Amino acid sequence: MGKSNGSRDWTQIYAIYGMDQWQTLVFLLCHALFFSLLSFVFLFYFDPIFHFFQTFFPSPSAARFAAGFSGAVTSISAVCLFFAAANFFYSAGPLHYEMAQRMVGSVYDWSTVKLALDIGCGRGILLNSVATQLKKTGSSGRVVGLDRSKRTTLSTLRTANIEGVGEYVTCKEGDVRSLPFEDNYFDVVVSALFIHTVGKEYGHRTVEAAAERVRVLGEMVRVLKAGGVGVVWDVIHVPEYVRRLQELKMEDIRVSERVTAFMVSSHMVSFRKPNQHILGPGEVRLDWRC
């Protein structure tokens, strides 16, 4: 207990990186405690509650069933809320760190990587994992973390210095839907639990939001060098990403097994951008932009 894959103590992970959306965890725990207290009330004061239900149900058996059913639902709700809070806590730290190690491991040769990009770097768990790998291989490469908030990038640089990889990390503020980099710029591009948040102002299930997400994928492919590797770990919309990557003619598209993160299904997708070649008769050059 207390250990996550990659031999990292979860208390150390939270001490360095903290937690995004901690309000959600507090919300879940408060409601779990409320329903727990309510279920104890049903347990120890069942007879008064039964008599109260008799005011609505003339039949004693119906009133007893209603009181018992309400108590059971209350107890089950408390258990579900505690489970959701535990999964949220695990997903935000230990699981995120574990998946970052798996994403790093999906790139076979880091010694040749000169430039890597983390789209939506956030707290820097994945960003620093990439930087650590570059440091281990003795590479002279660097990893750039891109985020929409300048405040986040400053916090991420602080965590990189704590991890001892500050010299390998650069953070930049920018729009992920129009990456501020040239075509074919990075050897590796990664992103963890971020792309699904793009376009959320339109609603997750809308056509507009889907267009924004595939636009980010197009930008991801655009800045990736020919022969470069991209790795995405995300929730909910992964089939959509796979279809878009297939449309963009990416190679070696691989999808991991299902991993439950934040109470929903998540997958890791890796792919390789095909090497450029001279166009033949009837061929057209692909435009990576959406």
N, C-alpha and C positions, 0 to 999 in steps of 0.2 A: 504494500500500500504506500502511496506517496511517490511511487516511481512511475515515470512514463517511458515509452520506448525511446531509445537513444540515450538511456542512462542519465536522465535529467530529472531532478526532483521537482515535483509540481510547485512546491512552495517557492523554489528558486525562480521558476518561470514567472509566477505571479509577482514576485518581488521585483523582478527586472522590468517586466512588460505591463504589469497591471491588468486591467480588464476593460474592454470596450462594453458599452451598454450595461454597466453594472446596475442601472436602475431596473432593468428587466429582471435580473436575478433577485433584487430586493422585492419587486412586485410579486414574483412567484412565491418566494418564501413567506411573505406576509399573508398571502391568500392561503398558502398551505397551512400555516399556523392557525389562521382563522377557522378553516374547515376542520382542522384537528380538534380545536377547542369545541366547535359546534358538535362534532361527533361524540365527544365525551359528555356533553350536555344531554344528547339523545340517550347515551348509555346509562347515565346515573339518574336521569330524571325522566325516564321513559313513561312512567304512569301519568304524571301531570301532562306530558305532551300528548299521550293517548287520549286523556280526557279532553284536551283542547281540540284534538281532531274530531272528537265526537260531536262538536258543535257544527261541523260541516258534513259529517257522515253519520246518519242516525244508526246504522248497523254497527255494533261493536266490532265485528270481524273486519268490516271495511275500514273502520277507524284505526284498528290495530295494524292492519296491512299498510295503510297510508303512513302511519308513524314509523313503522319498521322500514318501509321502502325509503322514506326520506332520510332516516338515519344511515341506511346502507349507502345511498347516493352520496351523502356528506362524507362518509369515511373513504369511499372510493375516490372522491374528488381530492381529498387531502393526500392520499397515496400518489395519485397521478401528478399533482402539483409538486410534491417533493421529488418525484422521479424527474419531472421536467426541469426543476431547478438544478438537480444533480447533473443531468445531461448538459444543461447550459454551462454550468461551471466547468465540467470536463471538456466540453467542446471549445470553450474560449481559451483554454490554456494547454493542458497536456495533449489533447487531440490535435490542436493546431500545430503544436511543436512536432508531434509524431508525423503528421502529414507533410510538414515542411521537410523533414528528413527523407521521407519517401520521394518527394518531388525532386530533391537534390540528387537522390540515388538513381532517378530515372534518366539522368544525363550521364552517359557512359564515360566521357573523357573531359574532365574539367581543366586539364593541363593546357589545352589549346584555346580555352575561353579567354578572350581579352576584354570583352564587354558583355555584361548581362543586365537585364532590366526586370524590375519587379513592379508590375502595374497595380496600383492601389496598395502601397507597402504598409499602410496603417502603422501598427505598433512596431513592426520590424522583425517579427518572428521569422518569416520566410527570408526576408532580406538579409538578416544576420546569419542565417543558416547557409545561404549562398556564399556570403563573404567568408564564413568559417571554412567552407570547402575550398575556396580559392586560396586561403591561407595555408591549409593543410597540404595542398598540391604544390605549394611554392610558386604559384602563378603570379604574374605581374598584373593580372587583370583586375578590373573593378566592377562593382555592381551599382547600378543607379536605381534608387527608389523613387517612384513617381506617386504623388498623392495630390488630392484636390485642395488640401489645407496646408498652409505654411506652418501653422501651429503644430500639426501632426508631424511634418518633416523635421522640425526642430527637436521634437520629443524622440523621434526615431534615431536621429544622430546621437542623442544622449545614450540610448540603449546600445548603439553600435560601439560607443566608447567603453561602456561597461563590459561588453562582451570581448573587448580587445581587438576589434576588427575595424576601428574607425578609419584607418588609412585605406581600407578597401571599399568604403561606402561613400556614395554621393547621393544626396537627396534633392529632389527638384519638385517644385509646385507646377502643376499643369493640368490641362484638360485631357482626360484619357480618351475622349472621342476624337481628338485631333492631336496625336502625340507630337511633341515639339522636337522630333528627331528626323534625320534624313532616312531615306529608303535604305534597306540592307545595312543597318547600322550595328545591330547586336548579334552576338553568337547564340545567346540564350535569352528567351523571354518567359517569365513566369508570372502567375497571378493566383492568389489564394483568397477564396471567399469574398470576392469583390465584384466581379462582372455582373452578378445578379442584382446588385444595388444600382447599377446604371439605368437611368430612365424610370426609376421608381416613382418619380413625380407624375408619371402617366398611369401608374398602376401596373403591377407585375404581369397581368394577363393580357394587356392591351397590345395591339399591333405596333403602336408607337414605341413602347418599351422594348419590344423584341427587336425593332429596327435599331434602336440605340445600342443594344447588347451586341448584335452582329456587327455593328459599326466598329465597336471596340475590338472585336476579333479581327476584323479587316485591318485595323491599324496595327494590331499585334503582329499580324503576318507581314504587313508592309515593312516594318522596321527590322524584321528578322532577316538575317543574311541567308542566302541560298545555302542549303545544307544545315542551317541552324535548327535548334530544337526549341519547341514551345511546350510548356506544361501549365495546365490550368486545373485547380481544384475548386469546385463550386457546388452549390446546391440547386435543386429544382430544375434548372434549365439546361442541364448537360446534354440531353438529346438534341436540343436546338443548336448547341455549339458543334456537336459532331456533324450534323447535317451541313452547317455552314462551312466547316473545315473540308468536308467532302466536296462541296461546291467549289471551293478555292483550290481543289486538286492537291491538298496536302498529302504527304506520304506517311506511312507507319503510324496511322492513327490508332491509339490504344486507349481503352477505357478500363479503369480499375473496377474491382468489385465494389458493391454498395457499402458505404460507411455512413452510419447515422450521426449527423451533426446538427445540433440545435433542434433535435426532434424531427428532422426531415432527412430525406435521402440525399447523399452527396457522392460524387465520383471524381476521380482524377483522370484527366485526359492529357495524353502526350502526343505530339506529332512532330514531323520534320518537314521543313520547307524544301521542296525539290530543287535540285541544282539547275541553274539556268542553262539553256541550250539554244543553239541557233535555230530560228524558226524555219520550218519547212513549208512546202506548198500547202495551202489550206489551213495553216496554223495561225493562231492569234496570240498575242502576248496578254497574259492575265493581268487585270487591274485588281490589286488587292483591296482597294478601297471599296466600301459599301456603296 
